[in-house]
Amino acid sequence: MMDQMKKKQIIILFVIIASIFGCQQKAENPFVKGPYLQKLGQTEMTVVWENDTTYSGEVFYGKGENLNLTAETNGVSKIQKVVLKNLEAETEYSYQVEVNGYRSSKYSFRTAVKKGSPFSFAAYGDNKGGPFNHKKIADLILSYRPLFVVNNGDMVERGTVYKQWDKLFFTPAHEMMAEIPLVPAIGNHERNAEYYYNYFCLPDNKAWHSFDINGAHFVIVNTEPKYLFDSNEQINWLKNDLEQNKATWTFVFEHVPPFTSGGNYYANDRVAVKNLLHPIYEKYNVDMVIAGHDHHYERSKPIGSRKSKHAVTYIVGGNGGTPMRYIGKQRDFSFKVSRTFGFSLIDIDGSNLRFREISINNKIIDEFTLDKNDPKSVNEYLKNKVYFEDIKDPSKKVRKLYRSVGRRAYKKKKYAEAIPPLKEAFKLDPTCGEAAGLLAACYAKLGDEKNAEKYANKAISITPLLPDSYEAMAEIYKKKKEYKKAIEWYKKQYKVQPDSPGALEDIANIYVNQKKYDQAIDTYKKAVKVLPNDWELHFNLAKLYEKLNMKKEALVEYQKTVQWFYDENKNDEYITSMEKIKELSK
Protein backbone atom coordinates (compact mmCIF):
# COMPACT_ATOMS: atom_id res chain seq x y z
CA MET A 1 0.00 0.00 0.00
CA MET A 2 2.83 2.36 0.96
CA ASP A 3 4.67 1.52 -2.27
CA GLN A 4 1.58 2.38 -4.30
CA MET A 5 1.21 5.70 -2.44
CA LYS A 6 4.88 6.52 -3.05
CA LYS A 7 4.49 5.67 -6.73
CA LYS A 8 1.42 7.89 -6.90
CA GLN A 9 3.29 10.76 -5.20
CA ILE A 10 6.23 10.35 -7.58
CA ILE A 11 3.90 10.39 -10.60
CA ILE A 12 2.18 13.55 -9.30
CA LEU A 13 5.58 15.16 -8.72
CA PHE A 14 6.67 14.32 -12.28
CA VAL A 15 3.41 15.77 -13.64
CA ILE A 16 3.97 19.00 -11.69
CA ILE A 17 7.59 19.27 -12.85
CA ALA A 18 6.60 18.53 -16.45
CA SER A 19 3.86 21.15 -16.34
CA ILE A 20 6.28 23.70 -14.90
CA PHE A 21 8.84 23.02 -17.62
CA GLY A 22 6.08 23.00 -20.22
CA CYS A 23 4.95 26.45 -19.08
CA GLN A 24 8.51 27.69 -19.14
CA GLN A 25 8.96 26.46 -22.69
CA LYS A 26 5.74 28.16 -23.78
CA ALA A 27 6.70 31.39 -22.05
CA GLU A 28 9.93 32.09 -23.88
CA ASN A 29 10.77 35.76 -24.30
CA PRO A 30 9.11 36.90 -27.55
CA PHE A 31 10.33 40.51 -27.38
CA VAL A 32 12.80 41.50 -30.08
CA LYS A 33 12.56 45.21 -29.27
CA GLY A 34 10.91 46.99 -26.40
CA PRO A 35 8.53 47.52 -24.89
CA TYR A 36 9.16 51.23 -25.35
CA LEU A 37 7.15 54.45 -25.16
CA GLN A 38 5.91 56.80 -27.87
CA LYS A 39 3.50 59.74 -28.25
CA LEU A 40 3.59 61.40 -24.85
CA GLY A 41 0.33 63.12 -23.90
CA GLN A 42 -1.58 64.31 -20.85
CA THR A 43 -4.22 61.62 -21.25
CA GLU A 44 -2.55 59.07 -23.54
CA MET A 45 0.67 57.08 -23.94
CA THR A 46 1.58 54.58 -26.65
CA VAL A 47 3.42 51.35 -25.81
CA VAL A 48 5.31 49.74 -28.71
CA TRP A 49 7.20 46.47 -29.07
CA GLU A 50 8.36 44.03 -31.72
CA ASN A 51 7.75 40.28 -31.42
CA ASP A 52 9.88 37.50 -32.87
CA THR A 53 6.80 36.40 -34.83
CA THR A 54 3.18 37.54 -35.26
CA TYR A 55 1.46 37.63 -31.87
CA SER A 56 -1.30 39.53 -30.17
CA GLY A 57 -0.56 41.01 -26.76
CA GLU A 58 -1.90 42.82 -23.74
CA VAL A 59 -0.70 45.77 -21.66
CA PHE A 60 -1.42 45.74 -17.92
CA TYR A 61 -1.15 49.19 -16.38
CA GLY A 62 -2.37 51.45 -13.62
CA LYS A 63 -1.63 54.43 -11.40
CA GLY A 64 1.31 54.09 -9.05
CA GLU A 65 2.27 50.45 -8.65
CA ASN A 66 -1.15 49.12 -9.66
CA LEU A 67 -1.72 47.03 -12.79
CA ASN A 68 -5.50 46.98 -12.59
CA LEU A 69 -6.20 48.21 -16.14
CA THR A 70 -5.70 46.42 -19.45
CA ALA A 71 -5.38 47.35 -23.12
CA GLU A 72 -5.16 44.78 -25.89
CA THR A 73 -3.52 44.80 -29.29
CA ASN A 74 -5.67 45.11 -32.37
CA GLY A 75 -5.00 41.67 -33.85
CA VAL A 76 -1.72 39.84 -34.42
CA SER A 77 1.43 41.50 -35.75
CA LYS A 78 5.20 41.54 -35.28
CA ILE A 79 5.23 45.25 -34.38
CA GLN A 80 2.49 46.21 -31.94
CA LYS A 81 1.41 49.71 -30.92
CA VAL A 82 -1.09 49.96 -28.07
CA VAL A 83 -2.56 53.31 -27.01
CA LEU A 84 -3.30 53.68 -23.30
CA LYS A 85 -6.22 56.12 -23.04
CA ASN A 86 -8.07 58.15 -20.41
CA LEU A 87 -4.95 58.71 -18.34
CA GLU A 88 -4.55 61.56 -15.85
CA ALA A 89 -2.12 64.40 -16.55
CA GLU A 90 1.17 64.64 -14.65
CA THR A 91 0.65 61.21 -13.13
CA GLU A 92 2.97 58.24 -12.60
CA TYR A 93 1.83 54.91 -14.07
CA SER A 94 3.25 51.39 -14.05
CA TYR A 95 2.90 48.91 -16.90
CA GLN A 96 3.79 45.42 -18.09
CA VAL A 97 3.31 43.78 -21.47
CA GLU A 98 2.26 40.16 -21.87
CA VAL A 99 2.78 38.26 -25.12
CA ASN A 100 2.10 34.54 -25.55
CA GLY A 101 2.19 33.91 -21.80
CA TYR A 102 5.41 35.86 -21.23
CA ARG A 103 5.38 39.07 -19.21
CA SER A 104 7.93 41.82 -19.65
CA SER A 105 9.59 43.51 -16.72
CA LYS A 106 7.53 46.10 -14.90
CA TYR A 107 8.18 49.68 -16.00
CA SER A 108 6.82 53.12 -15.19
CA PHE A 109 6.10 56.34 -17.06
CA ARG A 110 4.78 59.83 -16.39
CA THR A 111 2.13 61.60 -18.45
CA ALA A 112 2.63 65.14 -19.73
CA VAL A 113 2.51 67.89 -17.13
CA LYS A 114 -0.44 70.12 -16.32
CA LYS A 115 -0.56 73.77 -17.31
CA GLY A 116 1.89 75.80 -15.24
CA SER A 117 4.02 72.86 -14.09
CA PRO A 118 7.78 72.79 -14.75
CA PHE A 119 9.30 69.98 -16.80
CA SER A 120 12.56 68.91 -18.41
CA PHE A 121 13.54 67.16 -21.62
CA ALA A 122 16.77 65.66 -22.95
CA ALA A 123 18.38 65.56 -26.39
CA TYR A 124 21.25 63.57 -27.88
CA GLY A 125 22.22 62.02 -31.21
CA ASP A 126 24.80 60.35 -33.45
CA ASN A 127 25.01 57.24 -31.31
CA LYS A 128 25.24 54.99 -34.38
CA GLY A 129 28.76 53.56 -34.06
CA GLY A 130 29.12 53.40 -30.29
CA PRO A 131 26.53 51.15 -28.61
CA PHE A 132 28.52 50.88 -25.37
CA ASN A 133 28.79 54.66 -24.97
CA HIS A 134 25.19 54.93 -26.14
CA LYS A 135 24.01 52.69 -23.31
CA LYS A 136 25.94 54.71 -20.72
CA ILE A 137 24.41 57.94 -22.00
CA ALA A 138 20.88 56.50 -22.23
CA ASP A 139 21.10 55.10 -18.69
CA LEU A 140 22.35 58.47 -17.44
CA ILE A 141 19.47 60.28 -19.16
CA LEU A 142 17.06 57.87 -17.46
CA SER A 143 18.54 58.73 -14.06
CA TYR A 144 17.49 62.38 -14.58
CA ARG A 145 13.90 61.32 -15.40
CA PRO A 146 13.15 63.93 -18.10
CA LEU A 147 9.60 64.05 -19.41
CA PHE A 148 10.78 62.98 -22.88
CA VAL A 149 13.97 62.66 -24.92
CA VAL A 150 14.76 63.59 -28.53
CA ASN A 151 17.30 61.76 -30.66
CA ASN A 152 18.51 64.12 -33.40
CA GLY A 153 19.45 61.43 -35.90
CA ASP A 154 22.01 58.86 -37.02
CA MET A 155 20.71 56.20 -34.66
CA VAL A 156 22.22 53.43 -36.81
CA GLU A 157 25.00 53.12 -39.39
CA ARG A 158 22.66 52.07 -42.21
CA GLY A 159 18.94 52.25 -41.62
CA THR A 160 18.20 49.61 -44.26
CA VAL A 161 20.02 46.89 -42.26
CA TYR A 162 17.52 45.28 -39.88
CA LYS A 163 19.89 43.99 -37.18
CA GLN A 164 21.56 47.38 -36.72
CA TRP A 165 18.35 48.74 -35.21
CA ASP A 166 18.66 46.20 -32.42
CA LYS A 167 22.42 46.22 -31.79
CA LEU A 168 23.06 49.94 -32.20
CA PHE A 169 19.84 51.55 -31.01
CA PHE A 170 17.08 49.64 -29.26
CA THR A 171 19.22 47.38 -27.07
CA PRO A 172 21.53 50.14 -25.73
CA ALA A 173 18.57 52.49 -25.17
CA HIS A 174 16.13 49.83 -23.90
CA GLU A 175 15.87 50.80 -20.23
CA MET A 176 15.56 54.49 -21.07
CA MET A 177 12.97 54.03 -23.82
CA ALA A 178 10.88 51.71 -21.64
CA GLU A 179 10.26 54.60 -19.23
CA ILE A 180 10.95 57.82 -21.19
CA PRO A 181 9.12 58.49 -24.49
CA LEU A 182 11.58 59.09 -27.34
CA VAL A 183 10.98 61.46 -30.26
CA PRO A 184 13.23 60.87 -33.30
CA ALA A 185 14.59 63.35 -35.84
CA ILE A 186 15.78 61.53 -38.96
CA GLY A 187 19.46 61.63 -39.96
CA ASN A 188 21.26 60.76 -43.17
CA HIS A 189 22.34 57.33 -41.87
CA GLU A 190 18.73 56.25 -41.38
CA ARG A 191 18.57 56.38 -45.20
CA ASN A 192 14.84 57.07 -45.04
CA ALA A 193 14.42 53.35 -44.38
CA GLU A 194 11.04 51.77 -43.84
CA TYR A 195 12.19 50.55 -40.41
CA TYR A 196 12.34 54.16 -39.19
CA TYR A 197 8.69 54.71 -40.04
CA ASN A 198 7.63 51.31 -38.67
CA TYR A 199 9.31 51.65 -35.29
CA PHE A 200 8.24 55.19 -34.40
CA CYS A 201 4.80 56.77 -34.11
CA LEU A 202 5.03 59.67 -36.54
CA PRO A 203 2.06 61.96 -37.29
CA ASP A 204 0.91 61.28 -40.87
CA ASN A 205 3.92 58.92 -41.06
CA LYS A 206 6.19 61.85 -41.95
CA ALA A 207 9.65 62.68 -40.62
CA TRP A 208 8.60 66.24 -39.78
CA HIS A 209 6.00 67.25 -37.23
CA SER A 210 5.47 69.35 -34.11
CA PHE A 211 3.93 69.08 -30.65
CA ASP A 212 3.31 71.28 -27.61
CA ILE A 213 3.91 70.79 -23.91
CA ASN A 214 2.91 73.44 -21.40
CA GLY A 215 4.03 76.67 -23.03
CA ALA A 216 6.74 75.12 -25.20
CA HIS A 217 6.53 74.23 -28.89
CA PHE A 218 8.73 71.47 -30.32
CA VAL A 219 9.41 71.08 -34.04
CA ILE A 220 11.07 68.14 -35.80
CA VAL A 221 12.64 69.01 -39.17
CA ASN A 222 13.90 66.59 -41.82
CA THR A 223 17.13 68.05 -43.26
CA GLU A 224 17.56 65.40 -45.94
CA PRO A 225 17.86 67.24 -49.32
CA LYS A 226 14.98 65.38 -50.96
CA TYR A 227 12.54 66.74 -48.38
CA LEU A 228 14.15 70.11 -47.67
CA PHE A 229 15.25 71.37 -51.09
CA ASP A 230 13.61 69.20 -53.76
CA SER A 231 10.07 69.91 -52.57
CA ASN A 232 8.27 72.85 -50.93
CA GLU A 233 5.94 70.65 -48.89
CA GLN A 234 7.97 70.61 -45.67
CA ILE A 235 9.06 74.27 -45.86
CA ASN A 236 5.49 75.45 -46.42
CA TRP A 237 4.37 73.29 -43.50
CA LEU A 238 7.20 74.65 -41.30
CA LYS A 239 6.37 78.30 -42.00
CA ASN A 240 2.68 77.70 -41.35
CA ASP A 241 3.40 75.77 -38.16
CA LEU A 242 5.69 78.47 -36.74
CA GLU A 243 3.37 81.27 -37.82
CA GLN A 244 0.55 79.78 -35.76
CA ASN A 245 2.79 79.08 -32.77
CA LYS A 246 2.07 81.21 -29.68
CA ALA A 247 4.21 79.31 -27.16
CA THR A 248 6.67 80.98 -24.79
CA TRP A 249 9.50 78.70 -25.94
CA THR A 250 10.19 77.18 -29.35
CA PHE A 251 12.72 74.41 -29.99
CA VAL A 252 13.69 72.84 -33.30
CA PHE A 253 15.41 69.48 -33.68
CA GLU A 254 17.14 68.53 -36.93
CA HIS A 255 20.16 66.54 -38.01
CA VAL A 256 22.35 68.85 -40.12
CA PRO A 257 23.71 71.79 -38.07
CA PRO A 258 23.48 75.25 -39.67
CA PHE A 259 26.49 76.36 -37.60
CA THR A 260 29.45 74.16 -36.62
CA SER A 261 33.20 74.29 -36.11
CA GLY A 262 33.42 70.59 -36.94
CA GLY A 263 34.03 68.62 -40.10
CA ASN A 264 30.89 69.86 -41.85
CA TYR A 265 31.87 73.53 -41.71
CA TYR A 266 33.01 73.21 -45.34
CA ALA A 267 30.03 71.06 -46.42
CA ASN A 268 27.66 72.41 -49.07
CA ASP A 269 24.61 70.89 -47.38
CA ARG A 270 25.47 72.65 -44.10
CA VAL A 271 25.67 76.04 -45.85
CA ALA A 272 22.44 75.39 -47.76
CA VAL A 273 20.59 74.41 -44.56
CA LYS A 274 21.87 77.54 -42.80
CA ASN A 275 20.84 79.90 -45.60
CA LEU A 276 17.40 78.36 -45.96
CA LEU A 277 16.40 77.76 -42.35
CA HIS A 278 17.98 80.44 -40.18
CA PRO A 279 15.93 83.33 -41.66
CA ILE A 280 12.77 81.31 -40.99
CA TYR A 281 13.81 80.47 -37.43
CA GLU A 282 14.69 84.07 -36.68
CA LYS A 283 11.50 85.46 -38.23
CA TYR A 284 9.29 83.16 -36.16
CA ASN A 285 11.23 83.53 -32.89
CA VAL A 286 12.69 80.05 -32.55
CA ASP A 287 14.76 80.00 -29.36
CA MET A 288 17.02 77.00 -29.85
CA VAL A 289 17.95 74.57 -32.62
CA ILE A 290 19.50 71.25 -31.57
CA ALA A 291 21.25 69.29 -34.32
CA GLY A 292 23.96 66.66 -34.73
CA HIS A 293 25.84 65.29 -37.78
CA ASP A 294 29.20 66.52 -36.49
CA HIS A 295 30.42 64.31 -33.67
CA HIS A 296 31.13 66.78 -30.89
CA TYR A 297 29.34 69.25 -28.62
CA GLU A 298 29.07 72.93 -29.51
CA ARG A 299 26.94 75.90 -28.49
CA SER A 300 26.78 78.98 -30.65
CA LYS A 301 26.52 82.52 -29.46
CA PRO A 302 22.99 83.87 -29.98
CA ILE A 303 22.66 84.53 -33.73
CA GLY A 304 20.30 87.09 -35.25
CA SER A 305 20.17 89.90 -37.78
CA ARG A 306 20.77 93.57 -37.00
CA LYS A 307 17.15 94.46 -37.69
CA SER A 308 15.84 91.90 -35.19
CA LYS A 309 15.85 91.91 -31.40
CA HIS A 310 15.59 88.13 -31.47
CA ALA A 311 18.45 85.63 -31.66
CA VAL A 312 18.68 81.85 -31.99
CA THR A 313 21.07 79.56 -30.11
CA TYR A 314 22.36 76.58 -32.08
CA ILE A 315 23.52 73.36 -30.45
CA VAL A 316 25.60 70.65 -32.11
CA GLY A 317 24.74 67.54 -30.11
CA GLY A 318 26.40 64.80 -32.15
CA ASN A 319 28.22 63.44 -29.10
CA GLY A 320 25.79 60.63 -28.30
CA GLY A 321 28.19 57.69 -28.50
CA THR A 322 29.73 57.18 -31.93
CA PRO A 323 33.50 57.90 -32.14
CA MET A 324 34.13 61.62 -32.19
CA ARG A 325 35.31 63.63 -35.16
CA TYR A 326 37.84 66.42 -34.92
CA ILE A 327 36.93 69.98 -34.03
CA GLY A 328 38.35 72.41 -36.56
CA LYS A 329 39.18 76.04 -36.01
CA GLN A 330 36.64 77.43 -33.54
CA ARG A 331 34.62 79.93 -35.52
CA ASP A 332 33.57 83.42 -34.40
CA PHE A 333 29.94 82.37 -33.96
CA SER A 334 30.92 79.60 -31.52
CA PHE A 335 30.63 80.15 -27.76
CA LYS A 336 31.59 76.73 -26.37
CA VAL A 337 33.00 73.63 -28.03
CA SER A 338 33.95 70.29 -26.48
CA ARG A 339 35.02 66.87 -27.71
CA THR A 340 33.13 65.02 -24.98
CA PHE A 341 30.39 62.38 -25.06
CA GLY A 342 27.14 63.50 -23.46
CA PHE A 343 23.62 64.88 -23.83
CA SER A 344 21.64 68.10 -23.40
CA LEU A 345 19.18 68.58 -20.55
CA ILE A 346 16.77 71.52 -20.65
CA ASP A 347 14.54 72.58 -17.76
CA ILE A 348 11.49 74.75 -18.49
CA ASP A 349 9.57 76.59 -15.78
CA GLY A 350 7.31 79.24 -17.29
CA SER A 351 9.56 82.02 -18.63
CA ASN A 352 12.67 80.38 -17.15
CA LEU A 353 15.04 78.08 -19.03
CA ARG A 354 18.05 76.23 -17.72
CA PHE A 355 20.31 74.52 -20.25
CA ARG A 356 22.96 71.97 -19.29
CA GLU A 357 25.25 69.81 -21.38
CA ILE A 358 26.09 66.77 -19.27
CA SER A 359 29.02 64.48 -20.02
CA ILE A 360 28.96 60.69 -20.09
CA ASN A 361 30.68 60.89 -16.68
CA ASN A 362 27.84 63.03 -15.29
CA LYS A 363 29.83 66.28 -15.27
CA ILE A 364 28.43 69.60 -16.50
CA ILE A 365 30.28 70.58 -19.69
CA ASP A 366 28.32 73.76 -20.34
CA GLU A 367 25.29 75.58 -18.94
CA PHE A 368 23.35 78.81 -19.08
CA THR A 369 20.04 80.21 -17.85
CA LEU A 370 17.55 82.63 -19.36
CA ASP A 371 14.43 84.29 -17.97
CA LYS A 372 12.41 85.89 -20.75
CA ASN A 373 10.52 88.07 -18.27
CA ASP A 374 13.69 89.51 -16.74
CA PRO A 375 15.30 92.27 -18.89
CA LYS A 376 18.62 91.84 -17.07
CA SER A 377 18.68 88.12 -17.92
CA VAL A 378 17.75 88.80 -21.55
CA ASN A 379 20.44 91.49 -21.90
CA GLU A 380 23.03 89.17 -20.37
CA TYR A 381 22.03 86.46 -22.86
CA LEU A 382 22.17 88.82 -25.86
CA LYS A 383 25.44 90.55 -25.00
CA ASN A 384 27.34 87.97 -27.09
CA LYS A 385 24.92 88.17 -30.02
CA VAL A 386 26.52 87.62 -33.42
CA TYR A 387 24.95 89.30 -36.42
CA PHE A 388 23.88 86.82 -39.05
CA GLU A 389 24.93 89.21 -41.83
CA ASP A 390 28.52 89.21 -40.52
CA ILE A 391 28.95 85.43 -40.58
CA LYS A 392 31.00 84.54 -43.64
CA ASP A 393 30.90 81.00 -44.94
CA PRO A 394 33.81 79.51 -46.86
CA SER A 395 33.46 80.43 -50.52
CA LYS A 396 31.77 78.08 -52.93
CA LYS A 397 35.10 77.67 -54.74
CA VAL A 398 36.95 76.65 -51.56
CA ARG A 399 34.20 74.19 -50.62
CA LYS A 400 34.38 72.66 -54.09
CA LEU A 401 38.19 72.45 -54.21
CA TYR A 402 38.52 71.01 -50.70
CA ARG A 403 35.53 68.67 -50.32
CA SER A 404 34.09 67.99 -53.77
CA VAL A 405 37.40 67.55 -55.62
CA GLY A 406 40.42 67.17 -53.34
CA ARG A 407 38.84 65.18 -50.51
CA ARG A 408 36.98 62.96 -52.96
CA ALA A 409 40.18 62.19 -54.89
CA TYR A 410 41.95 61.35 -51.62
CA LYS A 411 39.18 58.93 -50.64
CA LYS A 412 39.62 57.23 -54.03
CA LYS A 413 43.37 56.94 -53.25
CA LYS A 414 44.24 59.29 -56.11
CA TYR A 415 46.75 61.16 -53.97
CA ALA A 416 48.69 62.99 -56.71
CA GLU A 417 45.40 64.10 -58.25
CA ALA A 418 44.16 65.42 -54.90
CA ILE A 419 47.15 67.70 -54.24
CA PRO A 420 46.50 70.61 -56.70
CA PRO A 421 42.88 71.32 -55.62
CA LEU A 422 43.80 70.98 -51.93
CA LYS A 423 46.71 73.40 -52.39
CA GLU A 424 44.45 75.90 -54.12
CA ALA A 425 41.80 75.57 -51.39
CA PHE A 426 44.40 76.19 -48.68
CA LYS A 427 45.80 79.16 -50.58
CA LEU A 428 42.33 80.73 -50.87
CA ASP A 429 41.43 79.92 -47.24
CA PRO A 430 44.49 79.78 -44.93
CA THR A 431 42.18 78.83 -42.02
CA CYS A 432 41.31 75.54 -43.73
CA GLY A 433 43.50 73.28 -41.63
CA GLU A 434 41.53 70.36 -43.05
CA ALA A 435 43.01 70.99 -46.52
CA ALA A 436 46.52 71.24 -45.04
CA GLY A 437 45.98 68.00 -43.12
CA LEU A 438 44.86 66.16 -46.24
CA LEU A 439 47.85 67.55 -48.14
CA ALA A 440 50.11 66.11 -45.45
CA ALA A 441 48.32 62.77 -45.77
CA CYS A 442 48.65 62.79 -49.59
CA TYR A 443 52.37 63.57 -49.47
CA ALA A 444 52.86 60.88 -46.82
CA LYS A 445 51.16 58.30 -49.04
CA LEU A 446 53.44 59.36 -51.90
CA GLY A 447 56.53 59.15 -49.68
CA ASP A 448 57.32 62.89 -49.84
CA GLU A 449 58.60 63.44 -46.30
CA LYS A 450 59.49 67.12 -46.70
CA ASN A 451 56.07 68.25 -47.91
CA ALA A 452 54.23 65.90 -45.57
CA GLU A 453 55.99 67.47 -42.59
CA LYS A 454 55.50 70.99 -43.97
CA TYR A 455 51.72 70.67 -44.29
CA ALA A 456 51.34 68.59 -41.14
CA ASN A 457 52.90 71.40 -39.12
CA LYS A 458 50.65 73.96 -40.81
CA ALA A 459 47.56 71.86 -40.07
CA ILE A 460 48.56 71.30 -36.44
CA SER A 461 49.02 75.05 -35.90
CA ILE A 462 45.49 75.75 -37.24
CA THR A 463 43.54 72.67 -36.15
CA PRO A 464 45.50 70.85 -33.44
CA LEU A 465 42.68 68.32 -32.94
CA LEU A 466 42.79 67.14 -36.57
CA PRO A 467 44.19 63.57 -36.55
CA ASP A 468 45.23 63.52 -40.25
CA SER A 469 48.44 65.48 -39.61
CA TYR A 470 49.73 63.16 -36.89
CA GLU A 471 48.81 60.08 -38.91
CA ALA A 472 50.65 61.48 -41.94
CA MET A 473 53.86 61.91 -39.96
CA ALA A 474 53.50 58.41 -38.51
CA GLU A 475 53.07 57.03 -42.04
CA ILE A 476 56.29 58.72 -43.18
CA TYR A 477 58.35 57.19 -40.39
CA LYS A 478 56.69 53.80 -40.79
CA LYS A 479 57.66 53.74 -44.47
CA LYS A 480 61.23 54.56 -43.46
CA LYS A 481 61.03 51.73 -40.89
CA GLU A 482 61.76 54.20 -38.12
CA TYR A 483 59.16 52.49 -35.97
CA LYS A 484 59.97 54.25 -32.71
CA LYS A 485 59.24 57.65 -34.26
CA ALA A 486 56.17 56.27 -36.05
CA ILE A 487 54.77 55.03 -32.73
CA GLU A 488 55.45 58.43 -31.14
CA TRP A 489 53.34 60.12 -33.83
CA TYR A 490 50.57 57.52 -33.57
CA LYS A 491 50.49 58.20 -29.83
CA LYS A 492 50.07 61.91 -30.58
CA GLN A 493 47.21 60.99 -32.90
CA TYR A 494 45.60 58.88 -30.18
CA LYS A 495 45.94 61.77 -27.72
CA VAL A 496 43.76 64.03 -29.92
CA GLN A 497 41.46 61.13 -30.86
CA PRO A 498 41.17 59.04 -27.67
CA ASP A 499 37.71 57.68 -28.51
CA SER A 500 38.86 56.10 -31.79
CA PRO A 501 41.02 52.94 -31.92
CA GLY A 502 42.70 53.61 -35.28
CA ALA A 503 46.06 54.85 -33.96
CA LEU A 504 46.26 52.02 -31.42
CA GLU A 505 45.54 49.48 -34.15
CA ASP A 506 48.39 50.91 -36.24
CA ILE A 507 50.76 50.68 -33.26
CA ALA A 508 49.68 47.07 -32.65
CA ASN A 509 50.39 46.23 -36.30
CA ILE A 510 53.91 47.64 -35.96
CA TYR A 511 54.49 45.43 -32.91
CA VAL A 512 53.23 42.40 -34.87
CA ASN A 513 55.67 43.14 -37.70
CA GLN A 514 58.45 43.45 -35.12
CA LYS A 515 57.31 40.16 -33.55
CA LYS A 516 56.75 41.93 -30.25
CA TYR A 517 53.62 39.89 -29.70
CA ASP A 518 53.00 40.66 -26.03
CA GLN A 519 53.03 44.39 -26.75
CA ALA A 520 50.84 43.84 -29.81
CA ILE A 521 48.25 41.95 -27.74
CA ASP A 522 48.25 44.60 -25.01
CA THR A 523 47.77 47.37 -27.59
CA TYR A 524 44.98 45.50 -29.40
CA LYS A 525 43.25 44.99 -26.04
CA LYS A 526 43.50 48.71 -25.37
CA ALA A 527 42.01 49.42 -28.81
CA VAL A 528 39.14 46.99 -28.16
CA LYS A 529 38.45 48.73 -24.86
CA VAL A 530 38.10 52.03 -26.75
CA LEU A 531 35.59 50.57 -29.24
CA PRO A 532 34.35 47.12 -28.15
CA ASN A 533 31.97 46.81 -31.11
CA ASP A 534 34.72 47.05 -33.77
CA TRP A 535 34.58 43.61 -35.38
CA GLU A 536 37.81 44.16 -37.34
CA LEU A 537 39.78 44.65 -34.12
CA HIS A 538 38.38 41.40 -32.75
CA PHE A 539 39.23 39.61 -36.00
CA ASN A 540 42.84 40.85 -36.05
CA LEU A 541 43.30 39.96 -32.39
CA ALA A 542 41.81 36.50 -33.04
CA LYS A 543 44.31 35.89 -35.87
CA LEU A 544 47.18 36.93 -33.62
CA TYR A 545 46.04 34.64 -30.80
CA GLU A 546 45.69 31.76 -33.24
CA LYS A 547 49.16 32.42 -34.63
CA LEU A 548 50.49 32.13 -31.08
CA ASN A 549 48.50 28.91 -30.55
CA MET A 550 46.30 30.61 -27.95
CA LYS A 551 43.22 28.76 -29.17
CA LYS A 552 40.87 29.57 -26.30
CA GLU A 553 41.52 33.30 -26.61
CA ALA A 554 41.27 33.11 -30.41
CA LEU A 555 37.86 31.43 -30.17
CA VAL A 556 36.50 34.21 -27.96
CA GLU A 557 37.68 36.89 -30.39
CA TYR A 558 36.27 35.09 -33.44
CA GLN A 559 32.94 34.85 -31.61
CA LYS A 560 33.04 38.59 -30.92
CA THR A 561 33.85 39.22 -34.59
CA VAL A 562 30.62 37.47 -35.54
CA GLN A 563 28.68 39.12 -32.71
CA TRP A 564 29.62 42.64 -33.80
CA PHE A 565 29.52 42.09 -37.55
CA TYR A 566 26.39 43.99 -38.55
CA ASP A 567 27.03 44.69 -42.22
CA GLU A 568 24.35 43.65 -44.69
CA ASN A 569 26.55 41.26 -46.68
CA LYS A 570 28.81 38.68 -45.05
CA ASN A 571 32.43 39.26 -46.11
CA ASP A 572 35.47 36.95 -46.12
CA GLU A 573 36.39 37.83 -42.53
CA TYR A 574 32.92 36.90 -41.30
CA ILE A 575 32.97 33.59 -43.19
CA THR A 576 36.48 32.84 -41.89
CA SER A 577 35.36 33.62 -38.34
CA MET A 578 32.41 31.23 -38.61
CA GLU A 579 34.71 28.48 -39.89
CA LYS A 580 37.24 29.14 -37.12
CA ILE A 581 34.54 29.01 -34.45
CA LYS A 582 33.56 25.53 -35.66
CA GLU A 583 37.17 24.41 -35.84
CA LEU A 584 38.24 25.78 -32.45
CA SER A 585 35.09 24.61 -30.66
CA LYS A 586 35.92 20.93 -31.25
Secondary structure, 3 states (H helix, E strand, C coil): CHHHHHHHHHHHHHHHHHHHHHHHHHCCCCEEEEEEEECCCCCCEEEEEEEEEEECCEEEEEECCCCCEEEECCCCEEEEEEEECCCCCCCEEEEEEEECCEECCCEEEECCCCCCCCEEEEEECCCCCCHHHHHHHHHHHHHHCCCEEEECCCCCCCCCCHHHHHHHHHCCCHHHHHHCCEEECCCHHHCCCHHHHHHCCCHHHCCCEEEEECCEEEEECCCCHHHHCCCCHHHHHHHHHHHHCCCCEEEEECCCCCCCCEHHHHCHHHHHHHHHHHHHHHHCCCCEEEECCCCCEEEECCEECCCCCCCEEEEEECCCCCCCCCECCCCCCEEEEECCCEEEEEEEECCEEEEEEEECCCCEEEEEEEECCCHHHHHHHHCCCEEHHHCCCCCHHHHHHHHHHHHHHHHCCCHHHHHHHHHHHHHHCCCCHHHHHHHHHHHHHCCCHHHHHHHHHHHHHHCCCCHHHHHHHHHHHHHCCCHHHHHHHHHHHHHHCCCCCHHHHHHHHHHHHCCCHHHHHHHHHHHHHHCCCCHHHHHHHHHHHHHCCCHHHHHHHHHHHHHCCCCCCCCHHHHHHHHHHHHHCC
